[in-house]
């Protein structure tokens, strides 16, 4: 048995090509035990390829893959001690819930009584006690997903892989099931690698997110770090809503930079920016609006659009011909009207300099 300090999963210089196309480029990655790491990115970025390499469904062209400190680069999927929850659930339609969850145990040679006991325990763990005799067609989408999770964890895998597991569910059910997956992962201290293209999903469930783009990792960090301190325009734009606007870095003083945003001077952490042209990522909720214009420390703007969304207002504000800001305001009691002049302020939180432009 490997030492608890040994990473659950390691990729060392892993590259995967399909003909002339590089699907994954020189990836180095170590995943700690008991954590949920999400691979997030647009279609074609390499996240599913990385999951398939970990699972043993593909082999790398270069590099090594280790699970629990054991080199499994050339090992078959059945020899890796991993569990996988597929997008399509992949349940056997003619088998009951209990039979589906028992299947892997029985295929591995476990006695029927032992397999039923273990499967019944895991079915209860995912909140489906009493559903053992039902067929998949008699379950909701969320319940089918829980059966798929129970079937994977009953084998007590070293690593559990999720391939876009919520994409077939509606928005409300997705939120409920993702909370269940996160609670289960934490309560059992499972090591999980989770693939999604949904930013909200990734932020909600992850200990760590790898934002991927063009076969490489664009940024690796906690949900908060990625949201509040994006290191590139791509990450700032991909993780949540962000206004990306041009700025001028006027001077650097230690960790801080003095910037010029359309005449408004702000002091912010520079994150590696140098004096000269750069860009600023501004989250919509970090922009304040007040009727009128010309207040000190604000920018004059004109409201272009206003939309009521029940819990908040969404605005678009024109600052200059080149700069328009998307703004989210919780103030629904006194909405502003399109065409009015506004004073635009920028909070210190939710604002980050993006080096280079």
C-alpha positions as CSV (number, residue, x, y, z in Angstrom):
1,X,0.0,0.0,0.0
2,X,1.4,3.4,-1.0
3,X,2.2,6.1,1.5
4,X,-0.6,8.6,2.3
5,X,1.7,11.4,1.2
6,X,2.1,9.9,-2.2
7,X,-0.2,11.8,-4.8
8,X,-3.2,9.8,-5.8
9,X,-2.6,10.6,-9.4
10,X,0.5,11.9,-11.2
11,X,1.1,12.9,-14.8
12,X,4.7,13.4,-15.7
13,X,5.4,15.1,-19.0
14,X,2.3,13.5,-20.6
15,X,1.6,14.2,-24.3
16,X,-1.1,12.7,-26.5
17,X,-1.4,13.1,-30.3
18,X,-4.0,12.0,-32.8
19,X,-2.1,12.1,-36.1
20,X,-1.0,15.7,-36.6
21,X,-3.2,17.0,-33.8
22,X,-1.7,17.4,-30.4
23,X,-4.6,16.8,-27.9
24,X,-2.5,17.2,-24.8
25,X,0.9,18.9,-24.5
26,X,3.5,18.0,-21.9
27,X,1.2,17.9,-18.8
28,X,2.8,17.7,-15.4
29,X,0.2,17.2,-12.6
30,X,0.0,15.8,-9.1
31,X,-3.4,15.3,-7.4
32,X,-3.5,14.9,-3.6
33,X,-5.5,12.2,-2.0
34,X,-9.0,13.1,-0.8
35,X,-9.4,16.1,-3.1
36,X,-11.7,16.8,-6.0
37,X,-9.9,18.3,-9.0
38,X,-11.9,19.6,-11.9
39,X,-10.7,19.8,-15.5
40,X,-12.5,22.8,-16.9
41,X,-12.4,24.2,-20.4
42,X,-14.2,24.5,-23.8
43,X,-14.7,21.7,-26.2
44,X,-11.5,20.4,-27.7
45,X,-9.2,21.8,-25.0
46,X,-7.9,18.4,-23.9
47,X,-9.8,17.8,-20.7
48,X,-11.6,14.6,-21.8
49,X,-8.4,13.3,-23.3
50,X,-6.6,13.7,-19.9
51,X,-9.4,11.9,-18.2
52,X,-9.3,9.0,-20.7
53,X,-5.5,8.8,-20.2
54,X,-5.9,8.5,-16.4
55,X,-8.6,5.9,-16.9
56,X,-6.5,3.8,-19.2
57,X,-8.8,4.2,-22.1
58,X,-5.9,5.9,-24.1
59,X,-2.2,5.6,-23.8
60,X,0.1,8.6,-23.9
61,X,2.7,9.2,-26.7
62,X,5.1,10.6,-24.2
63,X,5.4,10.7,-20.4
64,X,4.3,8.6,-17.5
65,X,1.1,8.2,-15.5
66,X,1.1,7.0,-11.8
67,X,-1.8,6.1,-9.6
68,X,-1.0,5.8,-5.9
69,X,2.7,5.9,-6.8
70,X,2.5,2.9,-9.1
71,X,3.4,3.4,-12.8
72,X,0.3,2.5,-14.8
73,X,1.3,4.1,-18.1
74,X,1.0,0.8,-20.0
75,X,-1.6,-0.9,-17.6
76,X,-5.1,-1.7,-18.8
77,X,-8.1,0.2,-17.4
78,X,-9.0,-2.9,-15.3
79,X,-5.6,-2.9,-13.6
80,X,-5.7,0.7,-12.4
81,X,-8.1,0.6,-9.5
82,X,-10.2,3.5,-10.8
83,X,-13.9,4.0,-10.9
84,X,-15.7,6.0,-13.6
85,X,-19.1,7.8,-13.8
86,X,-20.0,8.4,-17.4
87,X,-22.1,11.2,-18.9
88,X,-24.6,8.6,-20.2
89,X,-24.7,6.7,-16.8
90,X,-24.2,3.4,-18.8
91,X,-26.6,1.5,-16.5
92,X,-27.8,-1.9,-17.7
93,X,-31.5,-1.3,-18.5
94,X,-32.6,-4.9,-17.8
95,X,-31.0,-5.0,-14.4
96,X,-32.4,-3.6,-11.1
97,X,-30.6,-1.0,-9.1
98,X,-29.2,-3.7,-6.8
99,X,-28.0,-5.8,-9.8
100,X,-26.4,-2.8,-11.5
101,X,-24.4,-1.9,-8.3
102,X,-23.5,-5.6,-7.7
103,X,-22.3,-6.2,-11.2
104,X,-18.7,-5.2,-10.8
105,X,-18.3,-7.1,-7.5
106,X,-19.8,-10.3,-9.0
107,X,-17.7,-9.9,-12.1
108,X,-14.6,-9.7,-9.9
109,X,-15.5,-13.0,-8.2
110,X,-17.1,-11.8,-4.9
111,X,-19.7,-14.2,-3.4
112,X,-23.3,-13.2,-4.0
113,X,-24.2,-12.6,-0.4
114,X,-21.2,-10.4,0.2
115,X,-21.8,-8.5,-3.0
116,X,-25.4,-7.8,-2.1
117,X,-24.4,-6.6,1.4
118,X,-21.8,-4.2,0.0
119,X,-24.1,-2.9,-2.8
120,X,-27.0,-2.4,-0.4
121,X,-24.7,-0.3,1.9
122,X,-23.6,1.9,-1.0
123,X,-27.1,2.3,-2.3
124,X,-28.2,3.6,1.1
125,X,-25.1,5.9,1.1
126,X,-26.3,7.6,-2.0
127,X,-29.8,8.0,-0.7
128,X,-31.6,5.3,-2.6
129,X,-32.5,2.8,0.1
130,X,-35.8,1.2,-0.9
131,X,-35.1,1.5,-4.6
132,X,-33.0,-1.7,-4.9
133,X,-35.6,-3.6,-7.0
134,X,-36.4,-0.8,-9.5
135,X,-35.2,-0.7,-13.1
136,X,-33.3,2.4,-14.4
137,X,-36.3,3.3,-16.5
138,X,-38.3,3.7,-13.3
139,X,-35.9,6.3,-11.9
140,X,-35.4,10.0,-12.5
141,X,-32.3,11.3,-14.1
142,X,-30.8,12.3,-10.8
143,X,-31.6,8.9,-9.3
144,X,-29.9,7.2,-12.2
145,X,-26.8,9.3,-11.6
146,X,-26.7,8.2,-8.0
147,X,-26.9,4.6,-9.1
148,X,-23.9,5.2,-11.4
149,X,-22.0,6.7,-8.4
150,X,-22.9,3.8,-6.1
151,X,-21.8,1.3,-8.8
152,X,-18.4,3.1,-9.0
153,X,-17.7,3.5,-5.3
154,X,-18.8,0.0,-4.3
155,X,-15.5,-1.2,-5.9
156,X,-13.6,1.1,-3.5
157,X,-11.5,2.7,-6.2
158,X,-8.3,4.7,-5.5
159,X,-9.5,7.4,-7.8
160,X,-13.1,8.2,-9.0
161,X,-13.4,9.8,-12.5
162,X,-16.5,11.9,-13.5
163,X,-17.0,12.6,-17.3
164,X,-19.5,15.5,-17.5
165,X,-21.8,13.6,-15.2
166,X,-24.5,16.3,-15.0
167,X,-24.8,17.4,-18.6
168,X,-28.0,15.4,-19.1
169,X,-29.9,17.0,-16.2
170,X,-31.9,20.2,-16.1
171,X,-30.4,23.2,-14.3
172,X,-32.3,22.8,-11.0
173,X,-31.5,19.1,-10.8
174,X,-27.8,19.7,-11.8
175,X,-27.4,22.0,-8.8
176,X,-29.0,19.4,-6.4
177,X,-26.9,16.4,-7.7
178,X,-23.6,18.3,-7.8
179,X,-24.2,19.1,-4.1
180,X,-24.8,15.4,-3.4
181,X,-21.6,14.4,-5.3
182,X,-19.5,17.0,-3.4
183,X,-21.0,15.9,0.0
184,X,-20.3,12.2,-0.8
185,X,-16.8,12.9,-2.0
186,X,-16.0,14.8,1.2
187,X,-17.6,12.4,3.6
188,X,-15.7,9.4,2.1
189,X,-12.5,11.3,1.5
190,X,-12.6,10.2,-2.2
191,X,-10.0,11.3,-4.7
192,X,-12.0,12.5,-7.7
193,X,-11.1,14.0,-11.1
194,X,-14.1,15.7,-12.6
195,X,-14.5,16.9,-16.2
196,X,-17.0,19.7,-17.0
197,X,-17.3,22.7,-19.3
198,X,-19.7,24.4,-16.8
199,X,-17.9,27.2,-14.8
200,X,-20.5,27.4,-12.1
201,X,-20.4,23.7,-11.5
202,X,-16.6,23.7,-11.3
203,X,-16.6,26.7,-8.8
204,X,-19.2,25.0,-6.6
205,X,-17.6,21.6,-6.1
206,X,-13.9,21.8,-6.6
207,X,-10.9,21.9,-4.2
208,X,-8.8,22.8,-7.3
209,X,-9.5,23.6,-10.9
210,X,-7.3,23.2,-13.9
211,X,-8.5,25.6,-16.6
212,X,-7.5,24.0,-19.9
213,X,-7.1,25.6,-23.4
214,X,-5.5,24.4,-26.6
215,X,-4.2,21.1,-25.2
216,X,-2.4,22.8,-22.2
217,X,-3.2,24.0,-18.6
218,X,-3.9,27.7,-18.8
219,X,-4.1,28.1,-15.0
220,X,-4.2,25.8,-12.0
221,X,-5.5,26.9,-8.6
222,X,-8.4,27.1,-6.1
223,X,-11.8,28.3,-7.3
224,X,-11.3,31.6,-5.5
225,X,-7.8,32.2,-6.9
226,X,-9.0,31.5,-10.4
227,X,-12.0,33.8,-10.1
228,X,-10.2,36.6,-8.3
229,X,-6.7,36.4,-9.8
230,X,-6.9,35.2,-13.4
231,X,-3.5,35.1,-15.0
232,X,-4.6,35.5,-18.6
233,X,-7.4,37.0,-20.6
234,X,-8.7,33.5,-21.5
235,X,-9.1,32.5,-17.8
236,X,-10.6,35.9,-16.8
237,X,-13.2,35.6,-19.6
238,X,-13.9,31.9,-19.2
239,X,-14.3,31.7,-15.4
240,X,-17.6,33.6,-14.8
241,X,-18.6,36.9,-16.3
242,X,-15.9,39.6,-16.7
243,X,-15.5,42.9,-18.3
244,X,-12.1,43.0,-20.0
245,X,-11.1,46.6,-20.6
246,X,-7.9,48.3,-21.7
247,X,-5.8,50.1,-19.1
248,X,-2.4,51.8,-18.8
249,X,-0.1,50.8,-15.9
250,X,1.5,54.1,-14.9
251,X,3.9,52.9,-12.2
252,X,4.8,49.9,-10.1
253,X,5.4,50.2,-6.3
254,X,6.3,46.9,-4.7
255,X,3.4,44.5,-5.2
256,X,1.0,47.3,-6.3
257,X,0.4,49.1,-9.5
258,X,-1.1,52.4,-10.2
259,X,-3.3,52.2,-13.3
260,X,-5.4,54.5,-15.5
261,X,-8.8,53.3,-16.5
262,X,-10.3,55.8,-18.9
263,X,-9.1,58.6,-16.6
264,X,-9.9,56.8,-13.3
265,X,-6.8,56.1,-11.3
266,X,-6.8,52.9,-9.2
267,X,-4.1,51.1,-7.2
268,X,-4.2,47.3,-7.4
269,X,-1.9,44.3,-7.0
270,X,0.1,44.1,-10.3
271,X,0.2,40.3,-10.7
272,X,3.4,40.5,-12.8
273,X,2.3,43.4,-15.0
274,X,4.8,46.0,-16.1
275,X,4.5,49.6,-16.9
276,X,2.6,50.2,-20.2
277,X,-0.5,48.8,-21.8
278,X,-2.4,46.0,-20.1
279,X,-6.0,44.9,-19.4
280,X,-8.2,44.9,-16.4
281,X,-10.8,42.1,-15.6
282,X,-13.8,43.6,-13.7
283,X,-16.5,41.4,-12.4
284,X,-20.0,42.7,-13.0
285,X,-20.9,42.8,-9.3
286,X,-17.8,44.9,-8.6
287,X,-19.2,47.9,-10.5
288,X,-21.3,50.4,-8.6
289,X,-23.8,52.8,-10.3
290,X,-25.3,56.0,-9.0
291,X,-27.6,58.4,-10.7
292,X,-25.9,61.5,-12.1
293,X,-22.3,61.9,-13.1
294,X,-19.1,63.7,-12.1
295,X,-18.7,62.4,-8.5
296,X,-15.0,62.3,-7.4
297,X,-13.5,58.9,-7.8
298,X,-16.0,57.7,-10.4
299,X,-16.3,57.5,-14.2
300,X,-19.1,59.2,-16.1
301,X,-21.3,56.8,-18.0
302,X,-24.6,56.4,-19.7
303,X,-27.0,53.5,-19.2
304,X,-27.5,51.6,-22.4
305,X,-29.8,48.8,-21.3
306,X,-31.5,47.6,-18.1
307,X,-33.0,44.2,-17.4
308,X,-35.0,43.0,-14.3
309,X,-34.2,39.4,-13.4
310,X,-36.1,39.1,-10.1
311,X,-33.2,38.9,-7.6
312,X,-31.1,41.5,-9.4
313,X,-30.8,44.0,-12.2
314,X,-28.5,43.7,-15.2
315,X,-27.2,46.8,-16.9
316,X,-24.9,47.8,-19.7
317,X,-23.2,51.1,-19.3
318,X,-21.3,53.0,-22.0
319,X,-18.1,54.7,-20.6
320,X,-16.3,55.6,-23.8
321,X,-16.9,54.5,-27.4
322,X,-14.5,51.6,-26.8
323,X,-15.6,50.7,-23.2
324,X,-18.9,49.2,-22.2
325,X,-19.4,47.5,-18.9
326,X,-21.8,44.7,-18.0
327,X,-23.1,45.4,-14.4
328,X,-25.1,43.3,-11.9
329,X,-26.8,45.2,-9.1
330,X,-28.8,43.7,-6.2
331,X,-30.9,46.9,-6.0
332,X,-34.2,45.9,-7.6
333,X,-36.3,48.4,-5.6
334,X,-35.0,51.5,-7.4
335,X,-33.9,50.5,-10.9
336,X,-32.1,52.9,-13.2
337,X,-33.6,53.7,-16.6
338,X,-31.8,53.3,-19.9
339,X,-30.5,56.6,-21.3
340,X,-29.7,58.2,-17.9
341,X,-26.3,59.5,-16.8
342,X,-24.6,57.5,-14.1
343,X,-21.5,57.7,-11.9
344,X,-19.5,54.5,-12.2
345,X,-17.4,53.3,-9.4
346,X,-15.1,50.2,-9.3
347,X,-14.7,48.2,-6.1
348,X,-11.3,46.7,-5.0
349,X,-12.7,43.2,-4.9
350,X,-13.4,41.3,-8.1
351,X,-10.9,43.4,-10.1
352,X,-7.6,42.0,-11.4
353,X,-4.9,43.3,-13.8
354,X,-4.1,40.9,-16.7
355,X,-0.4,41.4,-17.7
356,X,0.3,42.2,-21.3
357,X,-2.0,43.3,-24.1
